[in-house]
Amino acid sequence: MTETIKVLLVDDHPVVRFGLRGMLEAGQEITVVGEAGSGDEAVVRARELVPDVILMDLRMPGGDGVSATERILADRPDSRVVVLTTHEGDQDIVRAVAAGAAGYLLKDTSRGDLVAAVAAARRGETVLSPVVATKLVSRMRAPVAESLSPREAEVLALVARGLTNADIGRRLFISEATVKTHLLRVFGKLGVSDRTAAVTTALDRGLLPHSG
């Protein structure tokens, strides 16, 4: 008889954990040995329970999924952490993979695919949802993006906060025309044509900090 796979669920929403437990334990392959509601709790529970696979949410209070993954792997390098999240931004994916995650799945993954991914992760394979795999390949093939200058990043950060060009000019003690010049350079570097796309693209590439 095949030994069941021991899984630790990490998500700050109890309803999500309840649903995942039901999905995973519907068959005979997986046993959920514990749950955690934060990154900090995940580190403690992983040490106590020694699960085969840890399903890790990305953004949580009390330590996010990336930092928790790094700490768990520092303690037990053979741990298999699979990120399970709603977030599919390029920067989120890269941060998780760089932290050592064995996989990156989205929460719309079907039960069958989720069970198969957990089993594959336990075998030492890397598991990525199709959307995530496509984003990673596209990012690797894309030319290296130019970085924003400190002033360009400063201007774009104020755009992200909803300020107009005139507001930004007053805040930075520069003319509105100079603000427009900085933004045009930003658009060129990011390959976009408007303010909203510039902010979204800069966030995805990690050129601007996320606000929450």
Residue, then its C-alpha position, 0 to 999 in steps of 0.5 A: m500500500t502506498e504511503t499517504i502524502k502528508v500536507l501542511l496547509v498555509d493560508d490566512h483564510p480559514v474557509v480556504r483551508f477548509g475547502l482545500r482540506g476537503m479537496l485533498e482528503a477526498g481521495q486516499e493519496i493525501t492526509v492534511v496533517g496541520e494548518a497555519g494561518s500566517g507565515d510565522e505559524a507556518v515555520v513553527r508548524a513545518r518544524e513540528l509536523v515535518p510534512d512532505v509538502i507545504l501548500m503556501d499562500l503568498r500574501m498573509p499577515g504575520g510573515d508572507g509566503v516568500s519569507a516563510t518559504e525561505r525560513i522553512l528551507a533554511d531549517r529543512p532544505d529538503s522541504r517541498v513548498v508549493v505556492l498556492t495563490t490568486h496572485e500571478g504577477d511576474q514579480d510574485i512568481v520570480r520571488a517565490v521561485a527564487a526563495g526555493a519554492a518547488g512550485y507555483l499554482l493558482k487557486d483556480t487549479s482543479r482538484g485533480d491537478l492539485v493532487a497530481a501537483v502535490a504528488a509530483a512535488r513530493r517526488g522532487e519535481t517542479v510544478l507550475s500552473p500553465v499560466v505561470a509557466t508561460k509567464l516565466v518563459s516569456r520573462m526569460r525570453a524578453p530583453v532585459a528591461e532598462s531600470l528607471s532612474p531614481r527621479e523616474a521611479e519617484v514620479l511614477a510612484l506619485v502617479a501610482r498614488g493618483l497625483t496629476n502631473a501638476d500635483i507631482g510638479r508641485r510636490l517635486f518642485i519641477s515644471e509640469a513639462t518636466v514631469k511629462t518628459h519623465l513619464l514619456r521616458v518611463f513609457g519608453k522603457l516599459g514599452v507602454s503608452d499610458r499611465t495606468a499601464a506604466v504603474t501596472t508594469a512597474l509593479d509586476r517587474g518589481l520597479l515599484p513597491h506594492s502598496g499592500 
